[in-house]
Amino acid sequence: MAGSSRQGLPPWIGVATATKRVELDKNNMVKDESLLKESSKSQITDVDLSFVERVFSAAGAAFISAIVVNPLDVAKTRLQAQAAGVPYDGLCHTSCSGTSTYMPSAHVRASQPTCSPDCTRYSGTLDVFYKVIRQEGLSRLWRGTNASLALAVPSVGVYMPLYDIFRNYMEELTSRNVPTLTPYVPMVAGSLSRSIACFTCYPIELARTRMQAFQHSQDGVKPPGVWKTLTGVASPVKNGNKQAFQSYRILWTGLGAQLARDVPFSAVCWSSLEPLRRRILSKIGDEPSASSVFGANFCAGFVAGSLAAAATCPLDVARTRRQIEKDPTRALTITTRQTLVEIWRDGGMKGLFAGAGPRVARAGPSVGIVVSFYEVVKYALHYRQSKEMILDG
């Protein structure tokens, strides 16, 4: 996630940066080099980074982010699925054995007591953490991490480099022809690149949501992975419909809701992130460093991600509800608008913002980590190339 106030220049190069000094230990010489006034042949800019280098930066950022914030993603999905009617009492009797959470019932034998209602419902993010650890084990907080990694690495690896490419091209185009539209470039570039990444990687997103939403209550049996989850989604349609196309189409169930969530999210995120990042960098000083690049991008990403997550929470609830729908016919016919109406009818405003807490708590650090790591790696690559040019010169 990158942007700059000047086309082609990395975001961590301040506007006032005019010179950079590189000390050569072998010759004890210091060479002053202008970064902003160099000829186009010798200048290394954000545009000069290859697509492979951008993908490497983005994939590393996505890998770290997916592992760190996955428990919050599980909590968000569980709260949203519970609001949609998914029961979470499959493991309650086993986990409550030997505790005082049983409620004796006159209609049930003493050896088969009934659990308290509080034991089978989540009341918030911390309650999800507590009950998942107690009922399913600590490792279940990282349920779907393999799907998250399988999704995040290619998705962000496509999303971030495409954003850079689209942004650089659009900034150059608008600055020469329609300068008044240049401030809107991050919003358009982010929305377009996110749409492409979302469509190409959506089946993995579907698998991740279903893996996180449903409990696995069979002891000694390994929970289904990404491939088995997707096969289970497609099999009922394939068996009940002669058209094989339908079985593949269902793997994109909820794509409309995903796009309706991610495109506005990207628009809000980038529109907030770019000016915040430039403002922070302008206050740090002229000479960028790895720590200043990391700090500025993490802070800007944290704020922008939190704002975007809060603004698009109802669309995220609708997406989750569509992805966990078990009726194949209904999954293929219901629209995002109909889903939002159902959520409002069943739960009102509270239903539309189910899981908002963990969603915002997840999005802020996630965007901050991805943005800062991506830009720091780009900074390191840029610094290495610039140093090589000075040595060769």
Steps between C-alpha positions, in 0.01 A plus 500: 500500500693790377445852392687824452439864453713494187453246226759225496661588833469257791276629780783500751699761305401834647424799280786695655752221446762633264818311585618173641844425633658159472824429682743267331709329768770372267600834360375715791323711244159666513298554187209743491230388264178678410201264494245744371713679241676210338455416139236240420765247413669493838195562719356199682132542573205297618420428136837328450422221744407184311166324534676202662657727764160651576341154528778387734445803724123455506511123558728538800274765648191285445665196662579686823162674515300179445666325794484793743135598454339160429351460854314829456375378163368183664324705770340731243378209286360309801304803623357567153414133444331481840284799406404309185379203709801266497494297829814467712404230750660193342790483746336655803408180689852362472674820605260559791557155649607534859413870522211688657353629175241222475131576558308190615182435308192307618460349156858378473671232701756616758781345297409727207472852642425805285753779451430860591392719203803718569719203421372466144494865390773754440457839664803676352853469366665397828218253564567340162867463588419348840241249375690396190811427710297314766274306265720443196857577603740790448592391149142563381563874524722446199235294323510588132853639519607278214212639297590852616857450381385335178274802447713785633824422319358486144226755569725767651772397256264600219327790677801704613712490183193574287419796723852636453483454122150647462583790732822592319333484159190694606700767683712559192193510277293732718787735588558568132137517386261553793694611812180549700439123493843403637387496869244233411756265342568295820128433543452382140825302484427328831145407400603364160793294627292361787224391262747300290664338802163419656364323193811289437536376860137484615453119537777494760328785686179295499683198644664709773170649617329160520798345680491776763121515539421137578609293799677170454375264770643161395782409735802342336389606152696767318282797402444535124753710315454749217457244222262278696294802606462618141415147386229483765355829375490393136392133541130554591450719195688263272297202618168677475549687174599364161680820408855478631530877462277547805741309723779739410280807512415433864870538587448870428196520729495841666746655253263793456495559875879464511544762227237721663711487817854507363463771234361761746754379759787562259357836395465622860832347607714650223326837509589522870839330494677703232453850650566368854823336393626808315415722795686275746805469274513877451534544877771236542768674294674496168713188537288181500607195697361150537354583842333821381359323194363223721354735762333737255345221294387297800328797665332610178397144416366436850276808495385455140430127545297558816288771338437292187412189705245687711339662196458171310401270789137443384629382162741263674211352702306446177800335336549261793133404506502423129819296524374277782162434333462120479201489263656487149188632326464792738872572484480539122186715493511739798651844440708724724214747527259226612757380752537849648120532529483164681776602740322828578170319551650237730744708703463867413804725530664259742476224241654716228800570721543150645869432553591866445737501798732220386467612137630849578759360743619266226496742205708773665806287583458294183509799265776659709716186483445448128564864407807547721667169413433550129647850500801405715593219261458737206715754684772237554492399134509865394792573734695201372451606139595861570816391683598272212456788257722727710771234525484433126505874428 
